[in-house]
């Protein structure tokens, strides 16, 4: 099995090939260049691994939550690739991938993932951690940081929430953005267990851009 993993839900545009001797991943930080940056990252992963697009057997896409435009680019790219190849595509919550990377630094207990949702808000979810593995305790949500309970904000926190709101998230973890290799590892585990992994975006709120009809109705 050779799985292509893609995530564009955070400031990182990231892709990885997983399932071989070790993951091959490429990441670039660019919160607005998803359309231009993603295809070269995919090509770079394939070239570095010595594979071609025809060798890929599965695709995994990060389903967010994330800003509408950026998240859509990754999901559309991944699903289009899978449809063109006639191979399965699965979805993985992007916050889960962040938590997987952060769990090793957090130690047993709980951690929080809080990513930039813009509008002075964060996308967040709470996780339990045991033996370096994270499991989600709450559904992904969006909120102003100050509206989160104090005991939640006090948890070790991954994502860019602590960078943007350092006074409200006092225990930052050194994991800021999604790594496609972690997302791919979660997808491989889910496939092995036969889990349902729907490709459904977690937008959590309406996009900033409005149609002409929507603007006229305001």
Z-matrix of the N, CA and C atoms (Angstrom, degrees):
N
C 1 1.463
C 2 1.521 1 109.50
N 3 1.305 2 116.48 1 130.29
C 4 1.463 3 121.97 2 175.11
C 5 1.521 4 107.14 3 -125.59
N 6 1.316 5 115.49 4 114.48
C 7 1.461 6 121.74 5 -173.07
C 8 1.518 7 110.45 6 -109.83
N 9 1.327 8 115.48 7 130.54
C 10 1.452 9 122.21 8 173.92
C 11 1.520 10 108.56 9 -95.96
N 12 1.335 11 117.26 10 122.00
C 13 1.465 12 122.46 11 -179.86
C 14 1.520 13 109.44 12 -111.82
N 15 1.330 14 115.35 13 138.07
C 16 1.469 15 122.14 14 -177.44
C 17 1.522 16 108.79 15 -136.37
N 18 1.335 17 116.63 16 137.17
C 19 1.463 18 119.86 17 171.54
C 20 1.513 19 109.51 18 -144.80
N 21 1.337 20 115.17 19 133.71
C 22 1.470 21 121.40 20 177.12
C 23 1.529 22 110.25 21 -134.46
N 24 1.325 23 116.73 22 32.17
C 25 1.469 24 120.76 23 -175.07
C 26 1.518 25 113.48 24 -87.94
N 27 1.337 26 118.11 25 -16.61
C 28 1.463 27 121.27 26 -177.03
C 29 1.528 28 109.05 27 -121.01
N 30 1.311 29 116.95 28 -164.08
C 31 1.466 30 120.88 29 178.03
C 32 1.516 31 112.29 30 -69.27
N 33 1.314 32 117.23 31 -13.48
C 34 1.456 33 121.90 32 179.07
C 35 1.528 34 110.29 33 -95.74
N 36 1.323 35 115.55 34 132.53
C 37 1.462 36 121.96 35 168.30
C 38 1.519 37 104.44 36 -99.32
N 39 1.314 38 117.22 37 117.20
C 40 1.460 39 119.59 38 -167.81
C 41 1.521 40 111.55 39 -138.70
N 42 1.331 41 115.36 40 141.62
C 43 1.460 42 122.33 41 178.92
C 44 1.522 43 108.53 42 -141.24
N 45 1.318 44 116.45 43 151.54
C 46 1.464 45 120.52 44 -179.66
C 47 1.523 46 109.58 45 -153.68
N 48 1.315 47 114.96 46 150.50
C 49 1.460 48 122.11 47 168.94
C 50 1.517 49 107.36 48 -107.38
N 51 1.314 50 116.75 49 124.63
C 52 1.457 51 122.45 50 -174.84
C 53 1.530 52 109.64 51 -126.33
N 54 1.324 53 115.37 52 152.38
C 55 1.451 54 120.30 53 176.98
C 56 1.504 55 113.51 54 113.56
N 57 1.322 56 116.87 55 -8.83
C 58 1.455 57 121.22 56 176.49
C 59 1.517 58 110.43 57 -93.59
N 60 1.346 59 117.94 58 -155.37
C 61 1.466 60 120.95 59 178.48
C 62 1.522 61 112.81 60 -59.18
N 63 1.308 62 117.20 61 -29.71
C 64 1.463 63 122.56 62 177.47
C 65 1.507 64 108.14 63 -167.21
N 66 1.334 65 117.58 64 154.37
C 67 1.458 66 118.75 65 -178.89
C 68 1.525 67 111.88 66 -68.50
N 69 1.296 68 115.62 67 145.55
C 70 1.465 69 122.57 68 172.46
C 71 1.515 70 106.31 69 -114.64
N 72 1.308 71 117.39 70 117.91
C 73 1.471 72 119.85 71 -173.62
C 74 1.513 73 110.78 72 -130.58
N 75 1.313 74 114.14 73 152.20
C 76 1.463 75 122.68 74 175.30
C 77 1.526 76 107.57 75 -135.11
N 78 1.336 77 116.10 76 137.20
C 79 1.460 78 120.98 77 -178.76
C 80 1.520 79 109.14 78 -141.74
N 81 1.318 80 116.09 79 140.98
C 82 1.455 81 121.68 80 173.02
C 83 1.519 82 108.07 81 -135.61
N 84 1.324 83 116.66 82 140.70
C 85 1.457 84 121.52 83 178.59
C 86 1.532 85 109.32 84 -90.64
N 87 1.310 86 115.30 85 114.80
C 88 1.463 87 121.29 86 179.68
C 89 1.521 88 107.08 87 -166.38
N 90 1.321 89 117.06 88 104.17
C 91 1.459 90 120.67 89 -173.10
C 92 1.517 91 113.21 90 -72.53
N 93 1.342 92 118.43 91 -10.20
C 94 1.462 93 119.59 92 -175.76
C 95 1.523 94 114.22 93 -132.61
N 96 1.333 95 118.60 94 2.53
C 97 1.467 96 120.18 95 -175.73
C 98 1.508 97 114.27 96 -105.35
N 99 1.328 98 117.48 97 31.29
C 100 1.454 99 120.45 98 -173.72
C 101 1.521 100 113.17 99 -58.38
N 102 1.313 101 117.58 100 -46.82
C 103 1.463 102 121.11 101 -175.28
C 104 1.524 103 111.61 102 -63.09
N 105 1.334 104 117.13 103 -36.95
C 106 1.459 105 120.12 104 -177.75
C 107 1.522 106 112.56 105 -82.69
N 108 1.303 107 117.44 106 -30.68
C 109 1.469 108 121.05 107 -169.50
C 110 1.526 109 114.27 108 -91.77
N 111 1.338 110 117.90 109 -27.26
C 112 1.457 111 118.93 110 -168.58
C 113 1.524 112 112.60 111 -69.13
N 114 1.316 113 118.45 112 -46.93
C 115 1.469 114 120.31 113 -176.83
C 116 1.532 115 112.33 114 -58.18
N 117 1.352 116 120.01 115 -45.07
C 118 1.465 117 118.61 116 175.93
C 119 1.525 118 113.67 117 -61.17
N 120 1.338 119 117.50 118 -32.92
C 121 1.468 120 119.39 119 177.24
C 122 1.526 121 110.50 120 -65.36
N 123 1.329 122 116.99 121 -42.71
C 124 1.459 123 120.13 122 178.19
C 125 1.522 124 110.59 123 -61.43
N 126 1.331 125 116.31 124 -46.20
C 127 1.462 126 120.18 125 179.85
C 128 1.523 127 110.91 126 -61.91
N 129 1.335 128 116.63 127 -38.44
C 130 1.452 129 120.20 128 179.33
C 131 1.515 130 112.85 129 -65.25
N 132 1.323 131 117.12 130 -40.79
C 133 1.468 132 120.46 131 177.43
C 134 1.528 133 111.06 132 -62.16
N 135 1.320 134 116.15 133 -44.57
C 136 1.468 135 120.00 134 179.68
C 137 1.524 136 110.68 135 -63.33
N 138 1.328 137 117.32 136 -45.04
C 139 1.461 138 120.41 137 -178.24
C 140 1.527 139 111.21 138 -64.04
N 141 1.340 140 116.52 139 -44.22
C 142 1.463 141 120.18 140 -177.85
C 143 1.522 142 111.67 141 -65.23
N 144 1.336 143 116.79 142 -34.89
C 145 1.467 144 120.35 143 -177.86
C 146 1.518 145 112.98 144 -83.70
N 147 1.329 146 116.93 145 -12.10
C 148 1.458 147 120.06 146 -177.38
C 149 1.511 148 113.80 147 79.11
N 150 1.322 149 117.24 148 16.77
C 151 1.459 150 121.79 149 180.00
C 152 1.528 151 110.65 150 -105.98
N 153 1.316 152 114.93 151 166.95
C 154 1.453 153 121.70 152 171.85
C 155 1.529 154 108.36 153 -116.68
N 156 1.322 155 116.08 154 169.75
C 157 1.463 156 119.92 155 178.43
C 158 1.520 157 111.10 156 -58.10
N 159 1.323 158 116.75 157 -31.26
C 160 1.460 159 120.29 158 -179.81
C 161 1.512 160 114.29 159 -67.96
N 162 1.332 161 117.57 160 -15.39
C 163 1.467 162 120.65 161 179.31
C 164 1.534 163 112.44 162 -84.03
N 165 1.328 164 117.43 163 -17.46
C 166 1.463 165 121.08 164 -176.72
C 167 1.528 166 109.64 165 -72.05
N 168 1.330 167 116.11 166 130.46
C 169 1.471 168 121.30 167 -177.41
C 170 1.524 169 113.24 168 -106.48
N 171 1.331 170 117.84 169 -21.64
C 172 1.460 171 122.47 170 -178.71
C 173 1.521 172 109.40 171 -146.67
N 174 1.330 173 115.36 172 155.89
C 175 1.459 174 121.78 173 175.90
C 176 1.530 175 108.41 174 -128.21
N 177 1.325 176 116.56 175 140.37
C 178 1.461 177 122.29 176 172.95
C 179 1.519 178 108.50 177 -125.60
N 180 1.322 179 116.28 178 134.99
C 181 1.464 180 120.63 179 178.75
C 182 1.520 181 109.39 180 -122.28
N 183 1.319 182 115.44 181 142.41
C 184 1.458 183 120.55 182 172.86
C 185 1.516 184 109.57 183 -72.36
N 186 1.315 185 116.86 184 128.20
C 187 1.467 186 121.40 185 -176.17
C 188 1.522 187 113.10 186 -97.45
N 189 1.327 188 116.56 187 8.51
C 190 1.454 189 120.00 188 179.56
C 191 1.516 190 111.91 189 89.13
N 192 1.328 191 115.20 190 -158.20
C 193 1.455 192 128.13 191 8.43
C 194 1.522 193 112.65 192 -69.36
N 195 1.349 194 114.08 193 153.95
C 196 1.444 195 120.42 194 179.66
C 197 1.513 196 109.97 195 -169.43
N 198 1.331 197 116.85 196 168.13
C 199 1.457 198 120.58 197 176.78
C 200 1.521 199 111.12 198 -56.45
N 201 1.309 200 116.72 199 143.01
C 202 1.462 201 123.19 200 -168.59
C 203 1.520 202 112.75 201 -54.15
N 204 1.327 203 117.84 202 -54.31
C 205 1.466 204 120.31 203 -172.36
C 206 1.520 205 111.86 204 -66.21
N 207 1.326 206 116.81 205 -49.41
C 208 1.456 207 119.52 206 -178.53
C 209 1.513 208 112.43 207 -61.71
N 210 1.308 209 117.15 208 -45.78
C 211 1.456 210 120.94 209 -179.29
C 212 1.522 211 110.85 210 -61.70
N 213 1.320 212 116.90 211 -40.85
C 214 1.460 213 121.33 212 -178.25
C 215 1.523 214 111.60 213 -62.24
N 216 1.330 215 118.01 214 -38.27
C 217 1.460 216 120.81 215 -178.60
C 218 1.525 217 110.89 216 -59.30
N 219 1.318 218 117.22 217 -48.72
C 220 1.457 219 120.14 218 -178.99
C 221 1.510 220 112.84 219 -64.81
N 222 1.327 221 116.54 220 -42.12
C 223 1.458 222 119.78 221 -177.60
C 224 1.528 223 111.50 222 -68.93
N 225 1.320 224 116.73 223 -40.98
C 226 1.464 225 119.49 224 178.74
C 227 1.528 226 110.73 225 -67.06
N 228 1.327 227 117.01 226 -41.53
C 229 1.468 228 120.08 227 178.98
C 230 1.524 229 111.08 228 -60.93
N 231 1.335 230 116.10 229 -46.55
C 232 1.459 231 119.48 230 -178.99
C 233 1.513 232 113.24 231 -65.47
N 234 1.327 233 117.13 232 -44.29
C 235 1.467 234 119.62 233 -178.71
C 236 1.527 235 111.01 234 -69.35
N 237 1.322 236 117.47 235 -36.12
C 238 1.466 237 119.97 236 177.37
C 239 1.523 238 110.93 237 -65.26
N 240 1.326 239 116.88 238 -42.69
C 241 1.467 240 121.27 239 176.56
C 242 1.524 241 110.10 240 -58.04
N 243 1.337 242 116.18 241 -46.67
C 244 1.467 243 119.68 242 -178.11
C 245 1.526 244 111.68 243 -65.88
N 246 1.324 245 117.34 244 -41.80
C 247 1.464 246 119.94 245 179.06
C 248 1.522 247 111.15 246 -63.92
N 249 1.325 248 117.17 247 -41.06
C 250 1.460 249 120.52 248 179.92
C 251 1.523 250 111.79 249 -64.08
N 252 1.317 251 116.28 250 -33.63
C 253 1.465 252 120.91 251 -179.03
C 254 1.531 253 112.56 252 -90.70
N 255 1.340 254 116.78 253 -13.86
C 256 1.453 255 119.83 254 -176.93
C 257 1.511 256 113.12 255 69.84
N 258 1.342 257 116.19 256 38.90
C 259 1.464 258 121.20 257 -177.76
C 260 1.526 259 109.27 258 -122.31
N 261 1.343 260 117.97 259 161.88
C 262 1.472 261 120.69 260 -177.89
C 263 1.526 262 112.07 261 -69.86
N 264 1.333 263 115.25 262 149.02
C 265 1.454 264 121.97 263 173.05
C 266 1.523 265 107.92 264 -129.31
N 267 1.333 266 116.55 265 137.13
C 268 1.460 267 121.89 266 -179.46
C 269 1.521 268 109.14 267 -127.53
N 270 1.327 269 116.09 268 160.00
C 271 1.451 270 121.93 269 178.85
C 272 1.523 271 112.12 270 -113.01
N 273 1.320 272 116.12 271 144.19
C 274 1.465 273 122.82 272 178.93
C 275 1.524 274 107.91 273 -132.54
N 276 1.325 275 116.98 274 132.31
C 277 1.464 276 120.94 275 176.00
C 278 1.526 277 109.63 276 -60.09
N 279 1.323 278 116.31 277 125.21
C 280 1.463 279 120.62 278 -176.18
C 281 1.527 280 112.35 279 -64.67
N 282 1.335 281 117.06 280 -33.44
C 283 1.463 282 119.52 281 177.39
C 284 1.528 283 111.08 282 -63.42
N 285 1.342 284 117.22 283 -33.00
C 286 1.460 285 120.75 284 177.90
C 287 1.530 286 110.86 285 -63.87
N 288 1.332 287 115.94 286 -38.04
C 289 1.464 288 119.26 287 178.92
C 290 1.527 289 110.74 288 -66.64
N 291 1.316 290 117.43 289 -40.52
C 292 1.464 291 120.68 290 175.62
C 293 1.525 292 111.19 291 -61.53
N 294 1.322 293 116.00 292 -42.85
C 295 1.462 294 120.18 293 -179.86
C 296 1.518 295 111.05 294 -64.52
N 297 1.320 296 117.27 295 -36.97
C 298 1.466 297 120.20 296 179.71
C 299 1.530 298 110.23 297 -61.55
N 300 1.330 299 116.29 298 -44.01
C 301 1.460 300 119.83 299 179.31
C 302 1.523 301 111.15 300 -67.62
N 303 1.334 302 116.33 301 -38.73
C 304 1.463 303 120.56 302 -175.51
C 305 1.516 304 113.40 303 -75.81
N 306 1.330 305 117.80 304 -21.79
C 307 1.472 306 120.50 305 -172.86
C 308 1.517 307 112.50 306 -59.18
N 309 1.329 308 117.16 307 -35.69
C 310 1.464 309 119.71 308 -178.37
C 311 1.523 310 111.32 309 -64.89
N 312 1.337 311 116.99 310 -32.01
C 313 1.459 312 120.50 311 -179.08
C 314 1.524 313 112.73 312 -86.49
N 315 1.323 314 116.60 313 -18.90
C 316 1.459 315 119.63 314 -173.65
C 317 1.517 316 113.64 315 -84.53
N 318 1.330 317 118.75 316 -31.06
C 319 1.452 318 120.83 317 -173.33
C 320 1.520 319 110.61 318 79.31
N 321 1.328 320 116.90 319 170.94
C 322 1.461 321 120.85 320 -178.92
C 323 1.526 322 110.65 321 -63.78
N 324 1.320 323 114.64 322 146.30
C 325 1.466 324 120.47 323 -179.64
C 326 1.511 325 109.74 324 134.25
N 327 1.323 326 116.80 325 -125.76
C 328 1.457 327 121.64 326 178.95
C 329 1.523 328 109.91 327 -135.82
N 330 1.321 329 114.86 328 155.51
C 331 1.454 330 120.69 329 172.02
C 332 1.522 331 108.88 330 -141.19
N 333 1.317 332 114.91 331 164.08
C 334 1.455 333 123.23 332 178.21
C 335 1.518 334 108.25 333 -118.48
N 336 1.314 335 116.72 334 139.85
C 337 1.464 336 121.62 335 168.19
C 338 1.520 337 107.17 336 -110.24
N 339 1.334 338 116.32 337 127.06
C 340 1.465 339 121.80 338 -179.96
C 341 1.522 340 108.22 339 -137.31
N 342 1.334 341 116.93 340 111.72
C 343 1.456 342 121.73 341 -178.28
C 344 1.520 343 110.51 342 -110.94
N 345 1.319 344 115.64 343 164.66
C 346 1.462 345 121.64 344 -176.35
C 347 1.524 346 110.85 345 -70.76
N 348 1.312 347 116.83 346 117.74
C 349 1.468 348 121.98 347 175.85
C 350 1.520 349 111.66 348 -103.89
N 351 1.345 350 116.12 349 3.21
C 352 1.462 351 121.66 350 -175.05
C 353 1.529 352 109.58 351 61.77
N 354 1.327 353 117.90 352 -178.08
C 355 1.467 354 122.76 353 -176.82
C 356 1.532 355 111.78 354 54.56
N 357 1.334 356 117.10 355 27.28
C 358 1.466 357 123.09 356 -179.15
C 359 1.530 358 111.87 357 61.67
N 360 1.343 359 115.57 358 34.09
C 361 1.459 360 122.06 359 178.96
C 362 1.522 361 110.01 360 -126.85
N 363 1.334 362 115.09 361 168.77
C 364 1.462 363 121.17 362 175.50
C 365 1.527 364 109.40 363 -130.53
N 366 1.328 365 115.10 364 148.71
C 367 1.457 366 121.17 365 164.03
C 368 1.520 367 106.50 366 -87.56
N 369 1.322 368 117.43 367 136.05
C 370 1.457 369 117.50 368 -173.80
C 371 1.530 370 111.98 369 -148.04
N 372 1.311 371 114.52 370 158.44
C 373 1.460 372 123.05 371 170.50
C 374 1.521 373 108.03 372 -158.78
N 375 1.313 374 114.82 373 153.32
C 376 1.467 375 122.45 374 -176.82
C 377 1.532 376 108.85 375 -106.10
N 378 1.330 377 116.44 376 141.74
C 379 1.471 378 121.29 377 -174.63
C 380 1.528 379 111.14 378 -131.78
N 381 1.311 380 115.22 379 145.89
C 382 1.446 381 121.12 380 167.32
C 383 1.520 382 108.82 381 -94.32
N 384 1.321 383 116.76 382 145.44
C 385 1.464 384 121.32 383 -177.92
C 386 1.515 385 109.23 384 -127.43
N 387 1.327 386 114.75 385 131.18
C 388 1.462 387 120.48 386 175.67
C 389 1.520 388 108.87 387 -146.60
N 390 1.340 389 115.15 388 128.48
C 391 1.466 390 121.40 389 178.40
C 392 1.527 391 111.61 390 53.44
N 393 1.331 392 116.24 391 40.23
C 394 1.447 393 120.51 392 176.14
C 395 1.508 394 115.60 393 77.01
N 396 1.330 395 117.94 394 8.97
C 397 1.461 396 121.57 395 178.94
C 398 1.519 397 109.54 396 -118.50
N 399 1.328 398 115.47 397 140.86
C 400 1.462 399 120.89 398 -177.14
C 401 1.520 400 110.38 399 -109.50
N 402 1.335 401 116.37 400 141.52
C 403 1.461 402 121.55 401 172.79
C 404 1.523 403 108.56 402 -132.01
N 405 1.319 404 115.65 403 136.60
C 406 1.458 405 120.68 404 -173.05
C 407 1.524 406 110.73 405 -73.67
N 408 1.347 407 115.70 406 135.55
C 409 1.458 408 122.68 407 179.76
C 410 1.521 409 112.61 408 -103.95
N 411 1.331 410 117.19 409 -22.59
C 412 1.468 411 121.36 410 -178.83
C 413 1.519 412 109.20 411 -133.46
N 414 1.315 413 116.18 412 154.86
C 415 1.459 414 120.22 413 175.06
C 416 1.529 415 109.74 414 -69.41
N 417 1.334 416 118.06 415 150.16
C 418 1.460 417 119.51 416 174.59
C 419 1.526 418 110.90 417 -58.38
N 420 1.322 419 115.44 418 142.84
C 421 1.464 420 120.75 419 -178.15
C 422 1.519 421 108.91 420 -146.62
N 423 1.339 422 115.56 421 169.06
C 424 1.459 423 121.48 422 175.90
C 425 1.525 424 108.14 423 -126.49
N 426 1.329 425 116.47 424 137.96
C 427 1.466 426 120.02 425 -176.90
C 428 1.516 427 109.89 426 -163.85
N 429 1.315 428 115.55 427 161.53
C 430 1.460 429 120.13 428 167.42
C 431 1.526 430 107.90 429 -72.09
N 432 1.317 431 118.00 430 136.37
C 433 1.469 432 119.69 431 -176.14
C 434 1.522 433 113.75 432 -53.25
N 435 1.329 434 117.05 433 -39.91
C 436 1.459 435 119.60 434 -177.48
C 437 1.524 436 112.23 435 -65.99
N 438 1.338 437 117.09 436 -17.70
C 439 1.459 438 120.28 437 -179.92
C 440 1.528 439 112.57 438 -84.08
N 441 1.325 440 117.70 439 -11.49
C 442 1.455 441 119.88 440 176.15
C 443 1.525 442 109.56 441 -74.10
N 444 1.335 443 117.61 442 145.64
C 445 1.461 444 119.48 443 177.29
C 446 1.525 445 111.49 444 -57.59
N 447 1.302 446 116.57 445 145.75
C 448 1.459 447 121.26 446 -177.04
C 449 1.524 448 111.73 447 -58.10
N 450 1.343 449 116.85 448 -36.78
C 451 1.465 450 118.76 449 -179.04
C 452 1.523 451 112.33 450 -69.28
N 453 1.326 452 116.72 451 -25.08
C 454 1.468 453 120.43 452 176.42
C 455 1.524 454 109.89 453 -76.31
N 456 1.326 455 117.29 454 -45.41
C 457 1.461 456 121.11 455 179.55
C 458 1.522 457 111.98 456 -64.21
N 459 1.322 458 117.31 457 -22.38
C 460 1.461 459 121.24 458 -178.63
C 461 1.528 460 112.84 459 -80.82
N 462 1.325 461 117.56 460 -7.86
C 463 1.459 462 120.23 461 -179.81
C 464 1.526 463 110.92 462 -72.49
N 465 1.353 464 117.81 463 154.40
C 466 1.460 465 119.25 464 169.74
C 467 1.533 466 109.01 465 -54.54
N 468 1.337 467 117.06 466 131.66
C 469 1.452 468 120.67 467 -167.70
C 470 1.520 469 111.63 468 -126.65
N 471 1.342 470 114.82 469 125.39
C 472 1.460 471 122.07 470 173.74
C 473 1.516 472 109.48 471 -99.09
N 474 1.332 473 116.10 472 161.86
C 475 1.449 474 121.12 473 -178.30
C 476 1.518 475 111.28 474 98.62
N 477 1.317 476 116.36 475 -179.39
C 478 1.461 477 120.91 476 -176.25
C 479 1.527 478 113.84 477 -87.77
N 480 1.335 479 116.75 478 1.88
C 481 1.453 480 119.14 479 175.99
C 482 1.516 481 113.04 480 -54.64
N 483 1.351 482 118.97 481 -48.95
C 484 1.462 483 119.40 482 179.69
C 485 1.525 484 113.88 483 -65.40
N 486 1.342 485 117.18 484 -26.41
C 487 1.464 486 120.00 485 177.39
C 488 1.527 487 110.06 486 -71.24
N 489 1.313 488 116.07 487 -40.86
C 490 1.463 489 121.30 488 -177.30
C 491 1.526 490 112.63 489 -79.99
N 492 1.343 491 116.04 490 -32.74
C 493 1.470 492 120.89 491 -175.31
C 494 1.534 493 109.47 492 -132.60
N 495 1.322 494 117.44 493 64.82
C 496 1.468 495 120.08 494 -174.03
C 497 1.522 496 113.95 495 -61.31
N 498 1.324 497 117.61 496 -29.27
C 499 1.462 498 119.77 497 -179.62
C 500 1.526 499 112.20 498 -72.89
N 501 1.331 500 116.63 499 -21.81
C 502 1.463 501 120.26 500 -176.51
C 503 1.522 502 113.14 501 -99.81
N 504 1.330 503 116.95 502 -20.40
C 505 1.474 504 121.08 503 177.25
C 506 1.529 505 107.32 504 -123.01
N 507 1.338 506 117.87 505 87.03
C 508 1.462 507 120.91 506 -169.11
C 509 1.529 508 115.29 507 -80.86
N 510 1.351 509 118.34 508 -4.57
C 511 1.466 510 119.67 509 -176.36
C 512 1.528 511 109.90 510 -124.65
N 513 1.337 512 118.02 511 71.54
C 514 1.464 513 120.53 512 -177.65
C 515 1.525 514 112.57 513 -70.04
N 516 1.314 515 115.52 514 144.39
C 517 1.455 516 122.85 515 171.59
C 518 1.533 517 108.58 516 -104.00
N 519 1.335 518 117.84 517 151.42
C 520 1.474 519 120.35 518 -174.29
C 521 1.533 520 112.73 519 -80.98
N 522 1.316 521 116.33 520 45.78
C 523 1.470 522 122.17 521 177.86
C 524 1.523 523 106.41 522 -133.51
N 525 1.327 524 116.87 523 111.30
C 526 1.456 525 120.27 524 -172.31
C 527 1.521 526 113.92 525 -103.35
N 528 1.333 527 117.41 526 -35.76
C 529 1.460 528 121.27 527 -172.76
C 530 1.520 529 110.88 528 -136.16
N 531 1.325 530 115.11 529 165.66
C 532 1.458 531 121.02 530 -179.54
C 533 1.523 532 110.40 531 -68.39
N 534 1.319 533 116.06 532 138.72
C 535 1.463 534 124.00 533 171.05
C 536 1.525 535 106.85 534 -106.88
N 537 1.334 536 117.38 535 121.38
C 538 1.467 537 120.62 536 -177.47
C 539 1.515 538 112.33 537 -60.65
N 540 1.335 539 117.86 538 -26.83
C 541 1.464 540 119.62 539 178.31
C 542 1.524 541 110.71 540 -64.45
N 543 1.344 542 117.16 541 -39.01
C 544 1.464 543 120.49 542 177.06
C 545 1.514 544 110.80 543 -68.47
N 546 1.329 545 117.30 544 -40.51
C 547 1.457 546 120.38 545 177.47
C 548 1.526 547 110.81 546 -63.45
N 549 1.332 548 116.01 547 -40.71
C 550 1.460 549 119.62 548 177.94
C 551 1.519 550 112.76 549 -64.70
N 552 1.343 551 116.74 550 -37.66
C 553 1.462 552 120.08 551 178.07
C 554 1.524 553 110.69 552 -63.30
N 555 1.333 554 117.11 553 -41.33
C 556 1.466 555 120.47 554 176.71
C 557 1.528 556 111.02 555 -63.14
N 558 1.329 557 116.92 556 -40.40
C 559 1.459 558 120.29 557 178.92
C 560 1.521 559 111.41 558 -64.17
N 561 1.320 560 117.41 559 -42.59
C 562 1.463 561 120.38 560 178.98
C 563 1.527 562 110.91 561 -62.63
N 564 1.322 563 116.66 562 -41.40
C 565 1.463 564 119.94 563 177.84
C 566 1.523 565 110.72 564 -63.51
N 567 1.320 566 116.64 565 -43.00
C 568 1.455 567 120.10 566 179.42
C 569 1.520 568 112.70 567 -64.16
N 570 1.319 569 116.51 568 -39.94
C 571 1.467 570 120.35 569 177.54
C 572 1.528 571 110.59 570 -63.74
N 573 1.316 572 116.34 571 -41.86
C 574 1.469 573 120.23 572 -179.94
C 575 1.525 574 111.14 573 -63.33
N 576 1.341 575 116.46 574 -35.59
C 577 1.462 576 121.03 575 -179.37
C 578 1.525 577 112.82 576 -86.25
N 579 1.318 578 116.69 577 -6.74
C 580 1.464 579 120.13 578 -178.91
C 581 1.510 580 113.63 579 72.48
N 582 1.332 581 117.33 580 29.19
C 583 1.455 582 120.92 581 -179.05
C 584 1.530 583 111.14 582 -74.55
N 585 1.312 584 116.43 583 150.18
C 586 1.460 585 121.13 584 171.97
C 587 1.522 586 108.44 585 -76.35
N 588 1.312 587 116.94 586 125.37
C 589 1.459 588 121.49 587 -179.27
C 590 1.529 589 108.68 588 -132.40
N 591 1.332 590 116.60 589 76.40
C 592 1.470 591 119.94 590 -174.67
C 593 1.521 592 112.11 591 -66.75
N 594 1.311 593 114.77 592 148.36
C 595 1.463 594 121.39 593 178.20
C 596 1.530 595 107.46 594 -93.66
N 597 1.324 596 115.00 595 76.89
C 598 1.466 597 121.79 596 -177.79
C 599 1.529 598 108.86 597 -127.09
N 600 1.326 599 117.87 598 119.42
C 601 1.465 600 119.97 599 -176.72
C 602 1.521 601 112.57 600 -67.33
N 603 1.321 602 115.63 601 139.71
C 604 1.459 603 122.28 602 176.95
C 605 1.528 604 107.92 603 -99.94
N 606 1.324 605 116.09 604 78.75
C 607 1.458 606 118.97 605 -179.75
C 608 1.530 607 111.24 606 -76.20
N 609 1.324 608 118.35 607 -37.07
C 610 1.464 609 125.59 608 177.50
C 611 1.525 610 114.75 609 69.02
N 612 1.313 611 117.25 610 -15.46
C 613 1.467 612 119.89 611 174.80
C 614 1.513 613 107.95 612 -159.62
N 615 1.320 614 116.27 613 169.39
C 616 1.457 615 121.55 614 -177.96
C 617 1.520 616 110.60 615 -71.27
N 618 1.355 617 118.35 616 152.42
C 619 1.462 618 120.66 617 178.30
C 620 1.516 619 111.91 618 -67.99
N 621 1.338 620 115.98 619 159.01
C 622 1.461 621 121.04 620 176.68
C 623 1.531 622 111.08 621 -64.95
N 624 1.337 623 116.63 622 -39.43
C 625 1.460 624 120.85 623 -178.31
C 626 1.522 625 110.19 624 -75.20
N 627 1.328 626 117.00 625 139.00
C 628 1.449 627 122.54 626 179.21
C 629 1.515 628 110.10 627 -117.81
N 630 1.339 629 116.68 628 150.45
C 631 1.439 630 120.88 629 173.61
C 632 1.534 631 109.19 630 -72.74
N 633 1.325 632 116.51 631 167.31
C 634 1.464 633 120.53 632 178.79
C 635 1.539 634 110.23 633 -60.68
N 636 1.330 635 115.99 634 -41.24
C 637 1.467 636 120.19 635 179.83
C 638 1.523 637 111.43 636 -63.87
N 639 1.336 638 116.52 637 -40.19
C 640 1.457 639 120.29 638 179.46
C 641 1.536 640 111.29 639 -66.62
N 642 1.331 641 116.89 640 -39.91
C 643 1.462 642 119.00 641 177.50
C 644 1.524 643 111.54 642 -65.57
N 645 1.340 644 115.66 643 -38.50
C 646 1.470 645 119.66 644 -178.68
C 647 1.525 646 112.36 645 -67.46
N 648 1.349 647 115.97 646 -28.49
C 649 1.463 648 119.49 647 -177.88
C 650 1.504 649 112.95 648 -79.08
N 651 1.328 650 117.44 649 -10.93
C 652 1.474 651 120.10 650 -177.77
C 653 1.519 652 111.22 651 -80.88
